[in-house]
Amino acid sequence: MPDGTRPGTALDPLRSPAAGPGSVRRSQRWRWQIFAVTWIAYAGFYFVRQAFSVAKLGILDDPAVNHTLTSHTLGVIDAVYLAAYAVGQFAWGSWADRFGPRVVVIGGMAGAVAASAVIGLSSSLVVFGVAMAVQGLAQSTGWAPLCKNVTSFVPVKERGRILGLWCTNYAFGGLAAPPFLGWWAYSVFDSWHAAFLAGSATLAAVLVLFVAFQRDEPADVGLPRPDAPETTAGSGAAPEAPPTSRAIYREILRNRMVLTLSAAYFLLKPARYALLLWGPVIVSERLPEVGKLEATLIPVAFGVAGVLAPMTVGWISDRLFSSRRVPPCVLSLGLLTVMLAAFVPLTATGSTWTMVGVLAVIGFGLYAADALIAGVAAVDSGGLAGAGTATGFVNGCGSVGAILGGLLPGFLPTTVLFYGFAAAAALAGVVMLPHWNRTAVTA
């Protein structure tokens, strides 16, 4: 609150006996408004993030640039982007805990819009490298701050379902952005530059919505936190001083569950980013008869399954496993391991529909585990004060692994890649298994 009053104290009118049905309705309205605007915000980031993936097909076929922007060079640029993304993840979650998500996300969106526009107007290798590093730092402002933002309005007992539904944003972004950007790049303008410019314009529109409708936490609109303890009116209890960022980080580094999630996410993230950043190239390699636009559209199956997976696994974790996140995560990793190992032999048939089916099952298993590890489980483990820091730390470690997902497809054959990804997914499941019965620290 502007006067420094913490929700749940004697000065909080919504915790007083006078609070009635009107405040409940208002709380529900704000919960869904924040859900919607943060969902759109993170999905919007993908319309810039996926531009490079879509543009790669055109870049590799463009004689004006493909002598310098080779597949190896594009892999290195991806690694630069992902390294910057990883650095940002470690920082921005802590900043969101200290300064609030709003200022961090708005700055990141503005930076992402500018960087994408610069790349779209240039063909210089140096400009690509620098702008993609800026893009990585800007993109990393999204996940941890927005997770903290939406869960500030959601009680723990509903967090699996609500955050599971919310986590469809990045699957939707990965699903919708490539065909949208590919249409602008290859059907409307016949130029890979258009992918970056269309992505920049889309995120700029999302930024306007975010500025207008987002608020950091219930206290900003005169509401209590959903899990705030009741306090007797007139008790005069002084609000506790918030912990410092350094103290929160020290606590996070001592948290075994946070470290386990970080290790598992490091192992899981390369497969997801290889398919996000190199999906059209991988499809084109396995199915050489398809055209550029079709190669861009086929990986949509990966994203469609990814939209369904977080909703399904979030509901399962709340209802069937009593808000335990590890059991459905381990089961999802088992499914993912089998399908990654089967990718090469199954797609050797040359069948488009087989490719679509395999990518769909991989997408379901991967996004189910991803949403639990990087979203609800990380928030659960960080507690009220450290949700952003814990989520940022877990995602930072995952983003270090994602560097391999962007880099290795430019250097290794697909067969080696997918068997390696299968082994990593299996190891992630083994790492998570000892925590089968772990519950949220805020429950």
N, C-alpha and C positions, 0 to 999 in steps of 0.2 A: 504494500500500500504506500501511497506517496508520503504519509506521515511516519513511515517506519513501523507501523503496527503489523504484527504477524497475525495471519488468520488463526482462528481458534482461541484468541485471547479475549479478555473481558470487553475489549473495545471493538470486537468484531460483531456487528449487528446480526449477521447471519448465523452466529452460534448462540444467540440469545433466545429466550423463550418466545420473542416476538416473531421469529422467523417462521414463515408459513409457506403454503403451496406456491405462491408467486415466485419465491426465491428458488424453489426446486425447479420450476419450469424455466426460469432464467438460467439456472446452472446447466440444465440439459441443452438449452439453445446454444450457449457458449461452448459447451463441450463439442457439439457437432459442427459449429462454425469453425473452431480451431482445428478439428479433425479434417474438415474439408479444405481449408486454406493451406494447411501444412502438407496434406496429401498432394494437392495440386503443385505446391512449391517443389517438393522433391521429385515428382514426376517431370516437372518442367526442366529441372537440371539435366535430365537425360536427353532432351532435345538439343542440347549443346554437346553433351558428353559423347553421344553416338555419332556425331557428325564426322569424326575422323574415321570411324569404322566404315561408314558408308562411302566416304570419299576415297578410301584406299583403292577400290576397284578402278576408279577413274584415274587416280594418280599413277598406278602401275601401268595403265594403258596410254598415258599422256606422254608423247615423245618430247614435249617441252620440259618435263621435269623428271621423267622416270630414270634418267641417267644419274641423277643425284639422289632422288627420293626412291631408292631401291627398297625391296622388301626388308633387307637387313637394317637399312636406315630407318624405315618406318617402325621396326621393332624397337630400335634404340629410342626413338621419339616417344613411343608408348611407355618405355621404361622411365624416361625423364618425367613424363606426365604422372605416372603412378608413384614415383619416388616423391615428387612434390605433394601428391595427394596423401601419401602416408605421413609425411611430416606435418601436414595440416591437420590430420585426424588427431594426432597426439596433442595439438595445441587448442583447436577450436572447441572441443568438448569442455575443457577446463574454462575457457573464456565464456562459454555459455552458462556454466555454473556461476561464474563471477559477475558477468555483465548482462546476462539474459540472452536468449536466442535471437531476438529481433535484430539487434545491431550486427551480430555476426552474420546472420543469413542474408540480410539486405546487402552488406558489403560484399559477400561472396557472389551473390547473383549479379551485382553490377560488374564485378571483375570478370565473371564468366561470359557475360554478354560482350564486353569489350574485347576480351581475348579471342573469342570466336569470330567476331567481326574482322579483327586484324588478320587472322589466318585466312579468312575468306577473300581478302583483298590482296593477298601476297602469294608468291610461289618460292620465296627465299627459304633455304634450309635454316639459316640463322633465326629468321623470324618465326618459323615453325617451332624450333626448339625453345626459344624464349617464351613465346605465347603459350605453348603447351605446358610449360612449367607454371606459368601464371594460372592457366586453366586448372591444373591440378590443385593448387592452393585454394582457388576459388570454389571448386567443386567439393572440396573436403569440408566446407562450412555447412554443408547440408545435413548430413545424417545425424550426428550426435546432438547438435542443437535442436533439430526438429523432433527427434525422439524424446528428448527432455521436454520439449514444448507440449507435445500431445499427451504424454503420460502425466503431466502436471494436472490435467483435467480428468484423469481416469483412475478409479480405485483399483487396488491390486487384484481383487477378486475377479475383475472384468478385463484385466490387462491383456491376457492371452488372446481373447476374442477380439477386443478392440484394436490392439496393436497388430494382431495377425491380419485383420482387415486393412489396417493402415499400411502395412508392409507390402500390399499389392501395388503401391505407388511405383516402386523401382522396377517391378516386373512389368507393369503397364508401360512405364517409360521405355524399357528395353524392347517391348513389343511394338508400341506405336511409333516411336521415333524413327527407326530405320526405314520402314516403307514411306513414311511421310517425307523424310529428308531425301530418300532415294527418288521419290516422285519429282520433287523440285529439282534435284540434281541431274537426273537422267531422262526424264520425260518432258519437263517444262523448259529447262535452260540448257540441257546437254552439257553441263559443266560441273565438275566436282566442287568448284568454289561455292556453288549455290547451296550445298549441304550446310556449310558453316554459316552462311548468311541467313538461311531460313531458320536454323537453330537459334541464332542470336536474336532474331525478331520474335520468335516464340517465347523465349525466356524473358525478354523485355516485357512482354504483355503479362506474363505471370508475376513478375516483380511488382507491377502496378497493383495487381490484386492483393498480393501479400502485404504491401504497405498499407492498404486500405482496411483489411479485415483481420490481420493477425494481432494477438496480444500475447505477452510472455507467459502469464500465469493467472489463476483465478483472482488473486489479490488485485491485479491491475483493473479488474472490472467489478470490484467489491464483493467477491465471492470467496468462500473458504476452499482450501484444498480438500479433495474428496476423502483423503485418508488422515486429515488433521485430527488430533485428539480433542475431545470435548474438554473445555475448561470452565469451571464454575464462574458465573458472572460475578464481578466485584471482588475476585480473589486478589487482584493487584499483582499477579505474578509477572515478573519482568521477563521480556523475551530473551531467549538465549542468543548469544553472539554467534553469527554464522561462522563455520570453520573456514580457515584460509585455504587457498588453492593448493599450497604446498602440503598442508595437513591432509587434505582430501587425497592428493596423489600418493602420499605415504601410505594412507589406509588402503587405497586401491592396490598398490604394489604388494601389500601383505595379504590380500584377499585371494585365497587359493582358487576359488571359482572363477574370478576374473582372469587369472593367469591360465587356467584350463581353457576357458572360452577363447582366449587370445591365441593359444597354441592351435586349437582346433580350427579357428578361423584362418590362421596363417596357412594351414594345410588345404582348406577348402577353397579359398579365394582364387587361386590360379586357374582352376577349371572354369569358373564363372567368367572371369575376365578374358580368358582365351576365346570363349564363345561370344562374348559381347563385342570384343574388339576385332576379332578375326573371323567371326561366324560366316560372313559372306565369302571370304577367301577360302575357308575350309570347305564350305559347301561346293564352291566352284571347282576345287581340287578333286573332291570325291565324285562330283557329278559334272564332268567337263562339258557335257552337251547343253547345259542350261545357260541362259543369258545373264547379264549383269543384274537386271531388275529382279529376275526370278531368284538369283542367288541371294539377293537382299531380302526377298520375301520369305523364303523357306525357313530361315531361323526364327521367323515369327512364332512357329510352333513352340520353340523354347520359351518365349515370353508368355504365350497363352497359358501354358501349364504353370508358369511362374506366377501368374495372377491368381490361379486357383489354390496353389500350394500354401501360401501364408494363411489364408482364411481357414483352410481345412486344418492345418496343423495347430493353429492358434486355438481353435475350438476344441480339438482333441486334447491339447495340453491342459485346458481349463476344466473340461467336463469329464474326460476319461482318466486323466492322471492328476486331478486335484491341484492344478496350477503348477505341476512339476514339468519343467521344460526339457529335461535331458532324455527321458524315454522316447518321445516321438522324434527327437533329434537323432538319436542313435539309430532308430529304425529307418529314418529317411536317409541317413548316411549309408546304411546297408544296401538300400535300393539303388542309390547313386553309384556305389562301388560296382555293382553287377552291371549296370548299364554303360558305365564308362569303359569297362573292360570289354563289353560286347560291341562297342561303337564301330571299330574297324572291321571285324568280320561281317557285321550286319549291313553296313553301308557299302561293302564290296560288291553287292548285288547290282549297284547302279540304279536302284529304284528310288524315285523321288518320294513316294509315299512311305517307303521304309525309312528314309532319312527324316521325314517329317515325324513319324512315330517315335523313332529313337530320340530325336531332339526333344520331343514333348515329355517323354518319361525322364530323361536326364534333367530337364527343366523343373519338373515337379519335385524330384528328390533333392536337387541342389537348392532350389529356392525355399523349400520347406526347412531344411537344415539352416540355411543362411538367415532366414527371417527369425528363427529362434535364437541362434547364437548372437547375431549382430544386433537384434532388436530387443525382444522382451526379456531374454535371459540376462543380457548385459545390463538393462535397466533395473531388473530385479536385484542383481548383484551389487549395483552401485548405491542403492538406498536413496533416500530423499535428497540429501545434499550432494551426493556424488554421481547421480544418474548420468549427467553429461560427460563427466570425466571418465567413468567406467566405460560408457559406450564409445567414447572417442578412443580410449586406449585399446579396447578390443578391435575396433575397426582400423586403428593405426597398424596393429600387428597383422591384421588381415590384408591391409593394403601393401605391406611389405611383401607378402606372398603374391599379391596381385601383380607386382612388378614382373614376376616370372610369367604370369599369364599374358602380359603384353609383350614381353621380350622373346620368350622361347618359340612361339609359332613362327617367328621370322627366321629361325635358325634350325629347328628340329623337324623331322618328318612327323606327320600326323599319327602314325602308329606308335612311335615312342612317346609322343605327348599324352595320348589317351590312356595308355597303360600306366604311365607315370601318375596321371591324375587319379586313376582308379586306386593305386596304391596309397596315395595321399589321403583320399577319402576314407579308406579302410582304417588308416592310422588315426585319423580324426575321430572316428567312432570308438576306437580303443581308448583314446585319451579321455573321452567323455564318459565312458561306461562306469568308472568308479563313483560318479556323482549321480547315479540313477535316481536316488531318493531326495536330492537337494531341492529345497523350496526357496521362495523369495525371502530376502532378508527383511523386506518391509511388510511382509504378510502379518 
